[in-house]
Amino acid sequence: MNHIDVFILLTGLAVLLQACVLGAMYITMRESGARMEALAAEVKTKIMPAAAQAQEIFAELRPKLQVIADNLQETTTALRDQVLRVDAAVSDTVDRARLQVIRADELLGRTLDRVEQTTDLVHKTVISPVRQLSGLMQGITVGLEFLFSSRARKNGGPREERRPVPQDEMFI
């Protein structure tokens, strides 16, 4: 046997082996295809009705879900509008309150200024003249006492001691 014969023999065996592998693959693929067809038929018989029921349920729920979504959108819009109104009302109330506090502060400041001015005016126009009048009256009283006590001493009468006027009696 020469080399070519060995080569041809090996090539023939390789082709035969390859044909066997291809045949086995064909048989396996055919069985797999049959199983896939059976599985597809089972899916069609079991899952497709469930999918159809789910589709029917979704078809029934779709209008209800749409109504719910529309109501939710309307509620959200109304709520947002109400929050904006409340915010505007609160802002307006705070602004008014702030303005009233400023006005009250200014009024209180003006009132305190007027009270101070009135106090100064009363002090200048009433208290000072009363003190001056009190001092004048006290001077006249002391002078009269001195005058009358001098006459009494000249006439030989008892001498009276001058009593001091308490401070509380000076102020009217």
PyMOL commands that place a pseudoatom at each C-alpha (Angstrom):
pseudoatom trace, name=CA, resn=MET, resi=1, chain=A, elem=C, hetatm=0, pos=[0.000, 0.000, 0.000]
pseudoatom trace, name=CA, resn=ASN, resi=2, chain=A, elem=C, hetatm=0, pos=[1.347, 3.194, -0.929]
pseudoatom trace, name=CA, resn=HIS, resi=3, chain=A, elem=C, hetatm=0, pos=[0.801, 6.589, 0.472]
pseudoatom trace, name=CA, resn=ILE, resi=4, chain=A, elem=C, hetatm=0, pos=[-1.908, 7.625, -1.862]
pseudoatom trace, name=CA, resn=ASP, resi=5, chain=A, elem=C, hetatm=0, pos=[-3.980, 4.588, -1.015]
pseudoatom trace, name=CA, resn=VAL, resi=6, chain=A, elem=C, hetatm=0, pos=[-3.631, 5.352, 2.708]
pseudoatom trace, name=CA, resn=PHE, resi=7, chain=A, elem=C, hetatm=0, pos=[-4.578, 8.958, 2.053]
pseudoatom trace, name=CA, resn=ILE, resi=8, chain=A, elem=C, hetatm=0, pos=[-7.624, 7.960, 0.035]
pseudoatom trace, name=CA, resn=LEU, resi=9, chain=A, elem=C, hetatm=0, pos=[-8.661, 5.473, 2.706]
pseudoatom trace, name=CA, resn=LEU, resi=10, chain=A, elem=C, hetatm=0, pos=[-8.343, 8.095, 5.469]
pseudoatom trace, name=CA, resn=THR, resi=11, chain=A, elem=C, hetatm=0, pos=[-10.219, 10.652, 3.401]
pseudoatom trace, name=CA, resn=GLY, resi=12, chain=A, elem=C, hetatm=0, pos=[-13.010, 8.159, 2.753]
pseudoatom trace, name=CA, resn=LEU, resi=13, chain=A, elem=C, hetatm=0, pos=[-13.264, 7.362, 6.481]
pseudoatom trace, name=CA, resn=ALA, resi=14, chain=A, elem=C, hetatm=0, pos=[-13.372, 11.088, 7.285]
pseudoatom trace, name=CA, resn=VAL, resi=15, chain=A, elem=C, hetatm=0, pos=[-16.158, 11.658, 4.746]
pseudoatom trace, name=CA, resn=LEU, resi=16, chain=A, elem=C, hetatm=0, pos=[-18.078, 8.659, 6.127]
pseudoatom trace, name=CA, resn=LEU, resi=17, chain=A, elem=C, hetatm=0, pos=[-17.656, 9.952, 9.682]
pseudoatom trace, name=CA, resn=GLN, resi=18, chain=A, elem=C, hetatm=0, pos=[-18.783, 13.381, 8.583]
pseudoatom trace, name=CA, resn=ALA, resi=19, chain=A, elem=C, hetatm=0, pos=[-21.872, 11.901, 6.900]
pseudoatom trace, name=CA, resn=CYS, resi=20, chain=A, elem=C, hetatm=0, pos=[-22.736, 10.053, 10.123]
pseudoatom trace, name=CA, resn=VAL, resi=21, chain=A, elem=C, hetatm=0, pos=[-22.397, 13.271, 12.150]
pseudoatom trace, name=CA, resn=LEU, resi=22, chain=A, elem=C, hetatm=0, pos=[-24.562, 15.127, 9.657]
pseudoatom trace, name=CA, resn=GLY, resi=23, chain=A, elem=C, hetatm=0, pos=[-27.171, 12.353, 9.766]
pseudoatom trace, name=CA, resn=ALA, resi=24, chain=A, elem=C, hetatm=0, pos=[-27.218, 12.447, 13.586]
pseudoatom trace, name=CA, resn=MET, resi=25, chain=A, elem=C, hetatm=0, pos=[-27.593, 16.225, 13.478]
pseudoatom trace, name=CA, resn=TYR, resi=26, chain=A, elem=C, hetatm=0, pos=[-30.473, 15.888, 11.043]
pseudoatom trace, name=CA, resn=ILE, resi=27, chain=A, elem=C, hetatm=0, pos=[-32.262, 13.408, 13.272]
pseudoatom trace, name=CA, resn=THR, resi=28, chain=A, elem=C, hetatm=0, pos=[-31.678, 15.536, 16.370]
pseudoatom trace, name=CA, resn=MET, resi=29, chain=A, elem=C, hetatm=0, pos=[-32.904, 18.678, 14.617]
pseudoatom trace, name=CA, resn=ARG, resi=30, chain=A, elem=C, hetatm=0, pos=[-35.979, 16.887, 13.394]
pseudoatom trace, name=CA, resn=GLU, resi=31, chain=A, elem=C, hetatm=0, pos=[-36.795, 15.696, 16.908]
pseudoatom trace, name=CA, resn=SER, resi=32, chain=A, elem=C, hetatm=0, pos=[-36.153, 19.212, 18.285]
pseudoatom trace, name=CA, resn=GLY, resi=33, chain=A, elem=C, hetatm=0, pos=[-38.398, 20.695, 15.609]
pseudoatom trace, name=CA, resn=ALA, resi=34, chain=A, elem=C, hetatm=0, pos=[-41.148, 18.228, 16.548]
pseudoatom trace, name=CA, resn=ARG, resi=35, chain=A, elem=C, hetatm=0, pos=[-40.759, 19.181, 20.210]
pseudoatom trace, name=CA, resn=MET, resi=36, chain=A, elem=C, hetatm=0, pos=[-40.857, 22.880, 19.311]
pseudoatom trace, name=CA, resn=GLU, resi=37, chain=A, elem=C, hetatm=0, pos=[-44.025, 22.371, 17.297]
pseudoatom trace, name=CA, resn=ALA, resi=38, chain=A, elem=C, hetatm=0, pos=[-45.603, 20.503, 20.225]
pseudoatom trace, name=CA, resn=LEU, resi=39, chain=A, elem=C, hetatm=0, pos=[-44.538, 23.277, 22.592]
pseudoatom trace, name=CA, resn=ALA, resi=40, chain=A, elem=C, hetatm=0, pos=[-45.919, 25.917, 20.235]
pseudoatom trace, name=CA, resn=ALA, resi=41, chain=A, elem=C, hetatm=0, pos=[-49.207, 24.043, 20.035]
pseudoatom trace, name=CA, resn=GLU, resi=42, chain=A, elem=C, hetatm=0, pos=[-49.317, 23.815, 23.834]
pseudoatom trace, name=CA, resn=VAL, resi=43, chain=A, elem=C, hetatm=0, pos=[-48.589, 27.547, 24.121]
pseudoatom trace, name=CA, resn=LYS, resi=44, chain=A, elem=C, hetatm=0, pos=[-51.390, 28.241, 21.665]
pseudoatom trace, name=CA, resn=THR, resi=45, chain=A, elem=C, hetatm=0, pos=[-53.834, 26.097, 23.609]
pseudoatom trace, name=CA, resn=LYS, resi=46, chain=A, elem=C, hetatm=0, pos=[-52.898, 27.254, 27.132]
pseudoatom trace, name=CA, resn=ILE, resi=47, chain=A, elem=C, hetatm=0, pos=[-51.306, 30.686, 26.999]
pseudoatom trace, name=CA, resn=MET, resi=48, chain=A, elem=C, hetatm=0, pos=[-53.190, 32.237, 24.122]
pseudoatom trace, name=CA, resn=PRO, resi=49, chain=A, elem=C, hetatm=0, pos=[-56.595, 31.964, 25.860]
pseudoatom trace, name=CA, resn=ALA, resi=50, chain=A, elem=C, hetatm=0, pos=[-55.070, 33.528, 28.976]
pseudoatom trace, name=CA, resn=ALA, resi=51, chain=A, elem=C, hetatm=0, pos=[-53.563, 36.297, 26.848]
pseudoatom trace, name=CA, resn=ALA, resi=52, chain=A, elem=C, hetatm=0, pos=[-56.930, 36.784, 25.165]
pseudoatom trace, name=CA, resn=GLN, resi=53, chain=A, elem=C, hetatm=0, pos=[-58.622, 37.002, 28.578]
pseudoatom trace, name=CA, resn=ALA, resi=54, chain=A, elem=C, hetatm=0, pos=[-56.007, 39.492, 29.737]
pseudoatom trace, name=CA, resn=GLN, resi=55, chain=A, elem=C, hetatm=0, pos=[-56.590, 41.511, 26.592]
pseudoatom trace, name=CA, resn=GLU, resi=56, chain=A, elem=C, hetatm=0, pos=[-60.351, 41.455, 27.203]
pseudoatom trace, name=CA, resn=ILE, resi=57, chain=A, elem=C, hetatm=0, pos=[-59.880, 42.509, 30.834]
pseudoatom trace, name=CA, resn=PHE, resi=58, chain=A, elem=C, hetatm=0, pos=[-57.565, 45.304, 29.748]
pseudoatom trace, name=CA, resn=ALA, resi=59, chain=A, elem=C, hetatm=0, pos=[-60.101, 46.355, 27.104]
pseudoatom trace, name=CA, resn=GLU, resi=60, chain=A, elem=C, hetatm=0, pos=[-62.794, 46.497, 29.832]
pseudoatom trace, name=CA, resn=LEU, resi=61, chain=A, elem=C, hetatm=0, pos=[-60.528, 48.345, 32.266]
pseudoatom trace, name=CA, resn=ARG, resi=62, chain=A, elem=C, hetatm=0, pos=[-59.146, 50.808, 29.758]
pseudoatom trace, name=CA, resn=PRO, resi=63, chain=A, elem=C, hetatm=0, pos=[-62.153, 53.211, 29.854]
pseudoatom trace, name=CA, resn=LYS, resi=64, chain=A, elem=C, hetatm=0, pos=[-62.264, 52.996, 33.652]
pseudoatom trace, name=CA, resn=LEU, resi=65, chain=A, elem=C, hetatm=0, pos=[-58.527, 53.644, 33.884]
pseudoatom trace, name=CA, resn=GLN, resi=66, chain=A, elem=C, hetatm=0, pos=[-58.935, 56.565, 31.495]
pseudoatom trace, name=CA, resn=VAL, resi=67, chain=A, elem=C, hetatm=0, pos=[-61.701, 58.017, 33.696]
pseudoatom trace, name=CA, resn=ILE, resi=68, chain=A, elem=C, hetatm=0, pos=[-59.502, 57.569, 36.763]
pseudoatom trace, name=CA, resn=ALA, resi=69, chain=A, elem=C, hetatm=0, pos=[-56.568, 59.241, 35.015]
pseudoatom trace, name=CA, resn=ASP, resi=70, chain=A, elem=C, hetatm=0, pos=[-58.794, 62.129, 33.850]
pseudoatom trace, name=CA, resn=ASN, resi=71, chain=A, elem=C, hetatm=0, pos=[-60.234, 62.570, 37.350]
pseudoatom trace, name=CA, resn=LEU, resi=72, chain=A, elem=C, hetatm=0, pos=[-56.770, 62.502, 38.847]
pseudoatom trace, name=CA, resn=GLN, resi=73, chain=A, elem=C, hetatm=0, pos=[-55.605, 65.140, 36.395]
pseudoatom trace, name=CA, resn=GLU, resi=74, chain=A, elem=C, hetatm=0, pos=[-58.637, 67.352, 37.121]
pseudoatom trace, name=CA, resn=THR, resi=75, chain=A, elem=C, hetatm=0, pos=[-58.171, 66.898, 40.872]
pseudoatom trace, name=CA, resn=THR, resi=76, chain=A, elem=C, hetatm=0, pos=[-54.501, 67.760, 40.609]
pseudoatom trace, name=CA, resn=THR, resi=77, chain=A, elem=C, hetatm=0, pos=[-55.289, 70.865, 38.565]
pseudoatom trace, name=CA, resn=ALA, resi=78, chain=A, elem=C, hetatm=0, pos=[-58.003, 71.961, 41.012]
pseudoatom trace, name=CA, resn=LEU, resi=79, chain=A, elem=C, hetatm=0, pos=[-55.731, 71.298, 43.968]
pseudoatom trace, name=CA, resn=ARG, resi=80, chain=A, elem=C, hetatm=0, pos=[-52.920, 73.281, 42.378]
pseudoatom trace, name=CA, resn=ASP, resi=81, chain=A, elem=C, hetatm=0, pos=[-55.329, 76.187, 41.742]
pseudoatom trace, name=CA, resn=GLN, resi=82, chain=A, elem=C, hetatm=0, pos=[-56.530, 76.061, 45.346]
pseudoatom trace, name=CA, resn=VAL, resi=83, chain=A, elem=C, hetatm=0, pos=[-52.971, 75.994, 46.665]
pseudoatom trace, name=CA, resn=LEU, resi=84, chain=A, elem=C, hetatm=0, pos=[-52.157, 79.018, 44.497]
pseudoatom trace, name=CA, resn=ARG, resi=85, chain=A, elem=C, hetatm=0, pos=[-55.223, 80.843, 45.849]
pseudoatom trace, name=CA, resn=VAL, resi=86, chain=A, elem=C, hetatm=0, pos=[-54.355, 79.972, 49.439]
pseudoatom trace, name=CA, resn=ASP, resi=87, chain=A, elem=C, hetatm=0, pos=[-50.766, 81.070, 48.833]
pseudoatom trace, name=CA, resn=ALA, resi=88, chain=A, elem=C, hetatm=0, pos=[-51.980, 84.367, 47.395]
pseudoatom trace, name=CA, resn=ALA, resi=89, chain=A, elem=C, hetatm=0, pos=[-54.380, 84.865, 50.328]
pseudoatom trace, name=CA, resn=VAL, resi=90, chain=A, elem=C, hetatm=0, pos=[-51.689, 84.057, 52.888]
pseudoatom trace, name=CA, resn=SER, resi=91, chain=A, elem=C, hetatm=0, pos=[-49.212, 86.364, 51.144]
pseudoatom trace, name=CA, resn=ASP, resi=92, chain=A, elem=C, hetatm=0, pos=[-51.819, 89.139, 51.055]
pseudoatom trace, name=CA, resn=THR, resi=93, chain=A, elem=C, hetatm=0, pos=[-52.655, 88.605, 54.727]
pseudoatom trace, name=CA, resn=VAL, resi=94, chain=A, elem=C, hetatm=0, pos=[-48.985, 88.644, 55.705]
pseudoatom trace, name=CA, resn=ASP, resi=95, chain=A, elem=C, hetatm=0, pos=[-48.426, 91.826, 53.694]
pseudoatom trace, name=CA, resn=ARG, resi=96, chain=A, elem=C, hetatm=0, pos=[-51.428, 93.490, 55.321]
pseudoatom trace, name=CA, resn=ALA, resi=97, chain=A, elem=C, hetatm=0, pos=[-50.352, 92.370, 58.772]
pseudoatom trace, name=CA, resn=ARG, resi=98, chain=A, elem=C, hetatm=0, pos=[-46.846, 93.683, 58.125]
pseudoatom trace, name=CA, resn=LEU, resi=99, chain=A, elem=C, hetatm=0, pos=[-48.331, 97.027, 56.992]
pseudoatom trace, name=CA, resn=GLN, resi=100, chain=A, elem=C, hetatm=0, pos=[-50.548, 97.188, 60.098]
pseudoatom trace, name=CA, resn=VAL, resi=101, chain=A, elem=C, hetatm=0, pos=[-47.565, 96.449, 62.341]
pseudoatom trace, name=CA, resn=ILE, resi=102, chain=A, elem=C, hetatm=0, pos=[-45.630, 99.257, 60.639]
pseudoatom trace, name=CA, resn=ARG, resi=103, chain=A, elem=C, hetatm=0, pos=[-48.590, 101.621, 61.077]
pseudoatom trace, name=CA, resn=ALA, resi=104, chain=A, elem=C, hetatm=0, pos=[-49.000, 100.623, 64.732]
pseudoatom trace, name=CA, resn=ASP, resi=105, chain=A, elem=C, hetatm=0, pos=[-45.274, 101.161, 65.298]
pseudoatom trace, name=CA, resn=GLU, resi=106, chain=A, elem=C, hetatm=0, pos=[-45.452, 104.609, 63.712]
pseudoatom trace, name=CA, resn=LEU, resi=107, chain=A, elem=C, hetatm=0, pos=[-48.589, 105.463, 65.726]
pseudoatom trace, name=CA, resn=LEU, resi=108, chain=A, elem=C, hetatm=0, pos=[-46.944, 104.320, 68.945]
pseudoatom trace, name=CA, resn=GLY, resi=109, chain=A, elem=C, hetatm=0, pos=[-43.814, 106.311, 68.122]
pseudoatom trace, name=CA, resn=ARG, resi=110, chain=A, elem=C, hetatm=0, pos=[-45.846, 109.461, 67.396]
pseudoatom trace, name=CA, resn=THR, resi=111, chain=A, elem=C, hetatm=0, pos=[-47.900, 108.930, 70.577]
pseudoatom trace, name=CA, resn=LEU, resi=112, chain=A, elem=C, hetatm=0, pos=[-44.781, 108.561, 72.701]
pseudoatom trace, name=CA, resn=ASP, resi=113, chain=A, elem=C, hetatm=0, pos=[-43.320, 111.697, 71.098]
pseudoatom trace, name=CA, resn=ARG, resi=114, chain=A, elem=C, hetatm=0, pos=[-46.521, 113.620, 71.868]
pseudoatom trace, name=CA, resn=VAL, resi=115, chain=A, elem=C, hetatm=0, pos=[-46.587, 112.313, 75.454]
pseudoatom trace, name=CA, resn=GLU, resi=116, chain=A, elem=C, hetatm=0, pos=[-43.004, 113.485, 75.874]
pseudoatom trace, name=CA, resn=GLN, resi=117, chain=A, elem=C, hetatm=0, pos=[-43.829, 116.882, 74.362]
pseudoatom trace, name=CA, resn=THR, resi=118, chain=A, elem=C, hetatm=0, pos=[-46.894, 117.182, 76.587]
pseudoatom trace, name=CA, resn=THR, resi=119, chain=A, elem=C, hetatm=0, pos=[-44.846, 116.238, 79.641]
pseudoatom trace, name=CA, resn=ASP, resi=120, chain=A, elem=C, hetatm=0, pos=[-42.281, 118.891, 78.786]
pseudoatom trace, name=CA, resn=LEU, resi=121, chain=A, elem=C, hetatm=0, pos=[-45.044, 121.442, 78.169]
pseudoatom trace, name=CA, resn=VAL, resi=122, chain=A, elem=C, hetatm=0, pos=[-46.790, 120.610, 81.469]
pseudoatom trace, name=CA, resn=HIS, resi=123, chain=A, elem=C, hetatm=0, pos=[-43.466, 120.876, 83.258]
pseudoatom trace, name=CA, resn=LYS, resi=124, chain=A, elem=C, hetatm=0, pos=[-42.726, 124.262, 81.688]
pseudoatom trace, name=CA, resn=THR, resi=125, chain=A, elem=C, hetatm=0, pos=[-46.229, 125.740, 81.961]
pseudoatom trace, name=CA, resn=VAL, resi=126, chain=A, elem=C, hetatm=0, pos=[-47.569, 124.241, 85.204]
pseudoatom trace, name=CA, resn=ILE, resi=127, chain=A, elem=C, hetatm=0, pos=[-44.929, 122.760, 87.467]
pseudoatom trace, name=CA, resn=SER, resi=128, chain=A, elem=C, hetatm=0, pos=[-42.279, 125.472, 87.084]
pseudoatom trace, name=CA, resn=PRO, resi=129, chain=A, elem=C, hetatm=0, pos=[-44.755, 128.328, 87.751]
pseudoatom trace, name=CA, resn=VAL, resi=130, chain=A, elem=C, hetatm=0, pos=[-46.225, 126.399, 90.700]
pseudoatom trace, name=CA, resn=ARG, resi=131, chain=A, elem=C, hetatm=0, pos=[-42.735, 125.961, 92.152]
pseudoatom trace, name=CA, resn=GLN, resi=132, chain=A, elem=C, hetatm=0, pos=[-41.999, 129.620, 91.593]
pseudoatom trace, name=CA, resn=LEU, resi=133, chain=A, elem=C, hetatm=0, pos=[-45.334, 130.561, 93.166]
pseudoatom trace, name=CA, resn=SER, resi=134, chain=A, elem=C, hetatm=0, pos=[-44.624, 128.194, 96.062]
pseudoatom trace, name=CA, resn=GLY, resi=135, chain=A, elem=C, hetatm=0, pos=[-41.215, 129.761, 96.535]
pseudoatom trace, name=CA, resn=LEU, resi=136, chain=A, elem=C, hetatm=0, pos=[-42.738, 133.225, 96.392]
pseudoatom trace, name=CA, resn=MET, resi=137, chain=A, elem=C, hetatm=0, pos=[-45.428, 132.249, 98.928]
pseudoatom trace, name=CA, resn=GLN, resi=138, chain=A, elem=C, hetatm=0, pos=[-42.799, 130.747, 101.182]
pseudoatom trace, name=CA, resn=GLY, resi=139, chain=A, elem=C, hetatm=0, pos=[-40.760, 133.940, 100.933]
pseudoatom trace, name=CA, resn=ILE, resi=140, chain=A, elem=C, hetatm=0, pos=[-43.790, 136.075, 101.730]
pseudoatom trace, name=CA, resn=THR, resi=141, chain=A, elem=C, hetatm=0, pos=[-44.656, 133.776, 104.653]
pseudoatom trace, name=CA, resn=VAL, resi=142, chain=A, elem=C, hetatm=0, pos=[-41.136, 133.998, 106.036]
pseudoatom trace, name=CA, resn=GLY, resi=143, chain=A, elem=C, hetatm=0, pos=[-41.150, 137.760, 105.552]
pseudoatom trace, name=CA, resn=LEU, resi=144, chain=A, elem=C, hetatm=0, pos=[-44.516, 138.119, 107.301]
pseudoatom trace, name=CA, resn=GLU, resi=145, chain=A, elem=C, hetatm=0, pos=[-43.419, 135.852, 110.102]
pseudoatom trace, name=CA, resn=PHE, resi=146, chain=A, elem=C, hetatm=0, pos=[-40.284, 137.907, 110.490]
pseudoatom trace, name=CA, resn=LEU, resi=147, chain=A, elem=C, hetatm=0, pos=[-42.266, 141.124, 110.407]
pseudoatom trace, name=CA, resn=PHE, resi=148, chain=A, elem=C, hetatm=0, pos=[-44.803, 139.911, 112.943]
pseudoatom trace, name=CA, resn=SER, resi=149, chain=A, elem=C, hetatm=0, pos=[-42.152, 138.373, 115.155]
pseudoatom trace, name=CA, resn=SER, resi=150, chain=A, elem=C, hetatm=0, pos=[-40.220, 141.685, 115.104]
pseudoatom trace, name=CA, resn=ARG, resi=151, chain=A, elem=C, hetatm=0, pos=[-43.291, 143.599, 116.245]
pseudoatom trace, name=CA, resn=ALA, resi=152, chain=A, elem=C, hetatm=0, pos=[-43.937, 141.024, 118.969]
pseudoatom trace, name=CA, resn=ARG, resi=153, chain=A, elem=C, hetatm=0, pos=[-40.350, 141.437, 120.180]
pseudoatom trace, name=CA, resn=LYS, resi=154, chain=A, elem=C, hetatm=0, pos=[-40.710, 145.174, 120.204]
pseudoatom trace, name=CA, resn=ASN, resi=155, chain=A, elem=C, hetatm=0, pos=[-43.963, 144.886, 122.113]
pseudoatom trace, name=CA, resn=GLY, resi=156, chain=A, elem=C, hetatm=0, pos=[-42.333, 142.413, 124.493]
pseudoatom trace, name=CA, resn=GLY, resi=157, chain=A, elem=C, hetatm=0, pos=[-44.348, 139.408, 123.487]
pseudoatom trace, name=CA, resn=PRO, resi=158, chain=A, elem=C, hetatm=0, pos=[-43.066, 135.884, 123.488]
pseudoatom trace, name=CA, resn=ARG, resi=159, chain=A, elem=C, hetatm=0, pos=[-40.858, 134.965, 120.669]
pseudoatom trace, name=CA, resn=GLU, resi=160, chain=A, elem=C, hetatm=0, pos=[-42.132, 132.218, 118.356]
pseudoatom trace, name=CA, resn=GLU, resi=161, chain=A, elem=C, hetatm=0, pos=[-39.772, 129.892, 116.724]
pseudoatom trace, name=CA, resn=ARG, resi=162, chain=A, elem=C, hetatm=0, pos=[-40.140, 129.447, 113.052]
pseudoatom trace, name=CA, resn=ARG, resi=163, chain=A, elem=C, hetatm=0, pos=[-41.052, 125.932, 112.033]
pseudoatom trace, name=CA, resn=PRO, resi=164, chain=A, elem=C, hetatm=0, pos=[-39.824, 124.613, 108.697]
pseudoatom trace, name=CA, resn=VAL, resi=165, chain=A, elem=C, hetatm=0, pos=[-42.320, 123.743, 105.999]
pseudoatom trace, name=CA, resn=PRO, resi=166, chain=A, elem=C, hetatm=0, pos=[-42.132, 120.077, 105.000]
pseudoatom trace, name=CA, resn=GLN, resi=167, chain=A, elem=C, hetatm=0, pos=[-41.226, 119.398, 101.380]
pseudoatom trace, name=CA, resn=ASP, resi=168, chain=A, elem=C, hetatm=0, pos=[-44.529, 117.596, 100.707]
pseudoatom trace, name=CA, resn=GLU, resi=169, chain=A, elem=C, hetatm=0, pos=[-46.487, 120.715, 101.542]
pseudoatom trace, name=CA, resn=MET, resi=170, chain=A, elem=C, hetatm=0, pos=[-44.459, 122.770, 99.062]
pseudoatom trace, name=CA, resn=PHE, resi=171, chain=A, elem=C, hetatm=0, pos=[-45.675, 120.807, 96.082]
pseudoatom trace, name=CA, resn=ILE, resi=172, chain=A, elem=C, hetatm=0, pos=[-49.272, 121.288, 95.033]
for i in range(1, 172): cmd.bond("trace and resi %d" % i, "trace and resi %d" % (i + 1))
show_as sticks, trace
zoom trace
